Amino acid sequence: MSLMRRLERGQSGEERPTRANPQPKEDTGELAGRAGQPPIRFQRAAAVPSVRGSYMELKTRVQNRLLQELDPAMDLSRLDEVRQQIQGLFEQVLVEENIVLTRPERQRLLEQITDEILGLGPLQPLLEDRSVTEIMVNGHDQVYVERGGKLFKAPVKFENDDHVMRIIDRIVSPLGRRVDEASPYVDARLADGSRVNAVIPPISLIGPVLTIRMFSKDPITVEQLIGYGSLTQDAIVFLKACVEANMNIIISGGTGSGKTTLLNVLSSFIPSDQRIVTIENAAELQLRQEHVVTLETRPPNIEGKGEITAQQLVVNALRMRPDRIIVGEIRAGEALDMLQAMNTGHEGSMTTAHANSPRDVISRIETMTLMSGYDLPVRAIREQISSAIDLIVHVDRMRDGSRKMVNLTEVVGMEGEIITLTDLFQFEQTGFEEGKVVGSLRSTGLRPGFMDRIEAAGVHVPPAIFGIGARPRF
């Protein structure tokens, strides 16, 4: 993408996007450094005595000079070359403007200006911080981050609401998405797969709101989840067997409970010789197999036409000869098509759903199935659910911020009008010490009714995971 195209998307008029100043608005003569760094105090050379520059004036002036000097046709995909050109012009501008800075101050100012030109402005240092799992922008002057499951206010701000809007537009425009008064909210993603949601006025009363769910550059592994205490080795042995034996699995939980992370981990157990079709609203799954087809929904255009829903993609996926269908999240009518796919030869499919418990998942899927537009009897829906879904994996974000698997629940079948469930594993909390939840995921001692299907698939599950014999090793 050329620099000119990027600036047309990210800026308007003479105003350029600038790094916000977390210091008071009066002229302090301080330049804010990156998070956790001391501010930069600058001075102008004696040759230019007339200008009393503030942080914003200095940064805007240097940045505008850089943008005037840079080649508008520059290819921003060649980042190293672009950074070298920006640095060269930056040094030249400081000399011509007679601005005196120490070497550390000069480097920090260069980083902030580069973030505005090539990155996402004030958010760029947070995006590069691997301890941050979520970024929440509430208007231009409040930015929060999540670290270790807890929220903290970040020491960064935007210049104003227009600055936030420019960053939002910079994110969504390359994806063909839009956000304006006619369509005041949008789902998108960053280049690394991080999930983005933006909401703007008039439906947001505090200014533009931006939420970024960070995606790990290095996919979380099974060993890491065990190390975090999110699940146990026994549970992984059992889940691996379920995936290999083509059990249909629903992963449920609340917002930020780790559903997508667990879906990524479970998908890694799918044999590499199978064809997988994924369907998502914003592509964020990181499947490691080679034969993967990724489909993404599309919102309507400005005329209200051209929308592609998850329900349509699930129907289309059935014509693509998939061995397995993975839906990032079921939210509405696509639930019925997903159930039908699971019941018609596409076993081993997986999806996620928001719910508070395994029983709630069943109720939510019933409701979503009714949203498909078909007038189906409740009993028919429940029969579809009970025959399609084999296992519900429920995860939760605990009060200490940790994510844990709290239920592995088998969908047994129908008893009268009720779908019966059996807990195979449950999380037992034994205490709360030093701000941490203490407990473990333990087998209930019950073997699932689908064990004969697992064994028929040639997959061995050690009896010890159900409390009999020696412990298995994964």
N, C-alpha and C positions, 0 to 999 in steps of 0.2 A: 504494500500500500504506500502511495506517495505521501510526502509530508503535507502537500497542499490538500489532498483529500482528507487527511486526518484532521487538519486544522479547520476545514470547512465543517466537519462533523462536530468538532469539539469546541469551536469558538465562533463568536459573531462580533462584528464591528471592530473597534480598536482594543476592546478589553481582551486580555489574554488570561488563560487559567493560571492561577498563582497558588503557591503553597501558603496555607493559612498561618497566621501568627498567633500562637497561644498566649502571648504576652498582652498586657493592657493595650487599648487602642491608642493611647497617647504616644507621642514620639519618644521612644526609649533608647533608640540607637542600638537595639539588640536584634540579632537574627536568630530565630529558633533553630536549634539543631534537630537531628533525628531523635526519636523517643529515647529518653534516658541520657541524652547528651546535654552538656551545659550550653546556654545560649552563646551566640557569636556577637561580640561587640566590634563594630567596625568604625573606621574613621576615613574621612575623605582627605586627600592630599591637600597641602596648603595652596596648591595652584588653583584649586577650585573652592574658594572660600564662601561662595554665595548660597550653596545648596545645603539646607538642613535636612538630610535624608533620613527617613524612617525605614524600618525593615521592608515594608510593602513597597515603598517608592524605589528603594534600591533593587529589590528583586524584580519588580515589574519592569524597571528600566533596562536592566541587564537582559532579562528574558526577551523583551520586545526587540532589542537590538539583535539578539541571537536569531530570532525568528525572521527578521528582515534579511539577515546575511545568509541564512541557510538556503540551500537549493530546494525549491518547492517540489521538484520532481524526484527528490531523494527517495530511494527504496528503503522503507523502514524495516523491512525484513532482514536487512544486513546490519544488525544492531551494532556489532563491533566497529564497523566503519563509521556509522552514524555517530556513535559515542565519541570517536576520535575527532570527527569534524566539529561536534559540539564543544569538546574540550578546547580545541585549537581556537575556535572563534570566541569562546568564553575568556580565555587568557588575553586575546587581542582586545576585547571590549573593556576589560578591567584596566588595561594599559591606557586605552584611549580616553576612558572616563576618569582616569586618575584615582581609582578606588584602591585603597591600601588595605589588604587583608593578610593575616598570617596564613601559613600553608594549611593548617587544619580548617580554619574558617573558610578558606577558598574552596577546599574539597567539599565541605558540607553544603555550601551555597551551590556548587556545581551539581551535587547529587540532587538537591531539591529542584533545581531548574530542569535537570534531565528527567526527573520523575514527571514533571508537568508536561514535557514535550513528548516523551516516549511511553510513560506509564500512566498511572491513575492518580497522579497528584499526591495529595496528603495520605492517600491510602496505600501508596506503593511500599513504604517501609513495613506496614502491617502485613501486606501480602507476602513479603519476603521473610517475615518472622514465622518460623516453623512451629512455634509454640501456640500460635493463634489458630483456633479452629473455627471461629466465626467473627465476622465484622458487622456491626450494626450502626448505621448512620441515621440519627434522628434529627433531621434538619441540618443546617450548615455548622452548628456550633456544638453538637453533641455526638461523639463517636465512642462506641463501646466495643470491646472485644471479649471473646470467651477464651479463657485459658484453663485447662484442667477442669472443665465443666462449670467454672465460676465466671461471673461477669465483672469486668473492670472498665473504668472510663479511660480512654486512650488520650494521651497528651497531644492530640492533633485536632485541627479544625479546618473547615473550609472558609473561603473568603466571604461567601454569601450563598444564597439559594441558587443563584444562576451558576455558580461554580459547581455545585453538586449536580445540577442538571446537565452541564457540559460533560461531566464524568460519566453520568448515566448514559447519555447519548453516545459517548465514545465506546461504551460496553455493548449496547444493543444494536447500533447501526450496522456493524460488520455482519451481524447474524440475520439481517433483514427484518429485525423487529423494530417497533416504534413505541414511543410513550409520549402522549400528549393529553390534552383535555378530553379528547374524544375517546382515548384509550389510556386511562390514567394509571394502569398497572401492567407489569410485564414480567415474565419469567425468561431468564437468559442464562448464559454460562460464560465463563472466561476461557481463555485458550487452554488453560491447564485442566479444565473440567469443573472448576469450582462453580457452584450453583448460585445464581443471582436472582433476587427479586427486588423490583423497584416499584414504589407507590408514590405518586405525586399529587399535588393539589389538583382539583378541588376535593378529592376524597381523603387526602391527608391534610389535617389542619395545622400541622407543625412544620410544613415545608416538605421537600423531597425526602423520602425515606428509602434507604438502600440497605439490603441485607445480603451478605455474601457468606455462603457456607463453604468454608475452605476445603479443598480436596487434597489429600496427602499426595505429594509428588511421588513418594514411595508407598505403594499400596500396603496397607496393614496386613501382616501375616497371621497365621494361626498361632504361631509361637508367641507373638506379641500380645494377642488377645488373652492367651493363657497367662502370660506374665503380668498383664494388667489386672488379672482377676475377673475378667469379664465373663469367662466361662471356664469349664474344666476339661481336662484331657478326656475323661469319660464321655462328656457331651460331644466333643469333636469326633471321637471314634464313632459314636452312634450317628451323628449328622452326616459324616462322610459316607457311611454305609447307606443311609437313606438317599443321598444324592446319587450315588453310584447305582442304586437299585431302582431309580426312577420314581421315587416318591414325590408327590406334589406337595409343595411347601409354601406356607404363608408366613412371612415375617411381620410381626405386629409390634407396635410400641408408640410412644408419644413422639412429639417433635424433638429432634436432637437426641434421640435415644440410641442411635447407632444402627438403624435398620439397613440403610444402604451399605454401610461398612460390612455388616454381617452378610448381606446378599453378595457382595463382592467376594468375600471369603468362601462362602458355600459354592459359588459358581466356579471357583478354582478346582473343585472336585469333579466337575463334569469332564468326562473323557474327551480327549482332544480330537477324536475322530467323528464327533457329532456336530451337526449344523445347528447353531444357536441364533435365534432372532431376538433382539432386544428392542423394547418399545419404551420410550421415556418422553416426558414433557420437556426436560432439559437434560441432554445426554451427560451422564456423570458416572456410569458404570465403567469399571476398569477390568473387563474380562481379559484373561491372559491367553485364551485359546486362539488359534489362528483362524478357524472357520466361524466368524461372527459377523452377522449383519445387523447394523445399528439403525433403527428407525426413530425419528423424532417428530412429535406433533408440531402443528403449525397454527398460529392464531389467525383470525380473519384479517384481511387487508383493510385499508381505510374505507372501502365501500361495503365492508361487512361480508365479503366473499372470500373463498379460498381456504377456509378453515379445514384443517385435517385433525380429527380427534383421535384419542387413544383407542376408542371403540372401532373406528374405521381401520386403524392400523392393525389391531388384533385380527379383524376379519381378513384383511389382506395378507397378514403373516401366515394364515392357514394355507394360502395358495403358494407359499414359497418353500414348501417341503422342509419345514423345520423339524429337527428332532426334539428341540426344546424351545419354549417361548418364555422369555423373562420380561415381565412388565415392571418397570421401575416402581410404580405405585398405582394401585387401583383407587379411583376416586368416585366414579360414577357408573354409567351404563356399560363400560367395558368389562365390568365384573362378570356379567352374564356370558359374554363371549369368551372370557378367560375360563370360566367354569366349563363351558361347552368344549373348549379346546382340550382341557384336562381330561374330559370324559370321552374324547373321540380320538385317542391314539397319540396324544402329545403329552404323555406322562413324563414326569421329571421336570415339569415347569415350575417356576417360582415367581413370586411377586411380594410386595410389601403393602401394608395398610396401616393407617392410623387407628389405634384403639387402645383402651386402658387395660384390657385383659383378654385372654383367649375367648372367653364367652362373648365379650363385646365384639370381637372380630366377626363372629357368626352373625350377630345382629346387624353389624354395619354392612356386611356383604349382602344380607337380605335386602336392606334398604337400597344399596347401590344397584342391585339387580332390578328392583322395581323402577329405578331411574332409567332403565334401558328403553322404556317406551312400550314394552309388552305387558299386557294384562295377564299376569301369571298367578295362579293360586299359590298361597304361601307354602302349602305342603309341597308343591312341585319344586319350588325354589329350594326348600330345605333338603329335598331328596337330591337335587343337583349338587348342593354344597356338600352333603354327607358322602356322596359317592365320588366327588372330584377331589376334595382336599384330604390328604393323609395326615399332615402334621402342621401344627401351629407352633412357631417359635416366637415367644414373647420376650422383648427386651425392654429395659426401663432405665431411665436416668435417676440414680439415687440422690438422696438429699445432700450427699457430700460431693456431687458432681460426677461421680463415676458412672459408667454404663455397664450394666450387667444383664446377662441372660437370666430371666427369673422363672420361665416356664418352658418346658417342652411338652406339648400336649397333643395326644392322638385324637383325631376325629373318628370315633368308633362307628357311628351309624345312627339310625333312627329308632327311637322307642316311642311309639305312638306319634305325637306331633312334635316331639322334642329331639333335637340333635344331641347325642350323648358324647361327652368328652372325657378323656382319662389323662391325668397328669402323669407323665413318665419321669420327668425331672422337675424339681422345685427348688427355688432359692430359699434357704433358711437363714434368716438374720439372727445372729447370736448376741449382737451388741453394737454399741456405737462408741468407739474409743479414739480419742485425740482427733476428733473431727472426721473420722473414717467409719464407714459402714463395715461391720465385721460379720462374715457369714460365708456360706458356700452353696453351690448348686449341687444338689444330691438326688440320687435316684430314689424313686418311691418304692422300688422293689417290684414294680409291675412290668411285665414284658408286653410290647405292643402287639396288637392283633395282626399287624402286617409283617410280622417276623418271617412267616412262611414265604412271602413274596421276596423278602430280602435274601433268604437262603436260596430260593429258586433262581435268583439272579446270579448266584455263585459268589455272593458277598458274605464273608464271615464276620459275625459280631460276637466278641467274647462275652460269655455269660457274666463275667465279673462286673461289667458296667451296670448290671441290674442287681448287684450285690451278692453274686455267687462266684467263688473261686478267686484266683489271683488277679491283680490289677493289670489291664492292658497297657501297652506302650504305643503311643502314636508316632 
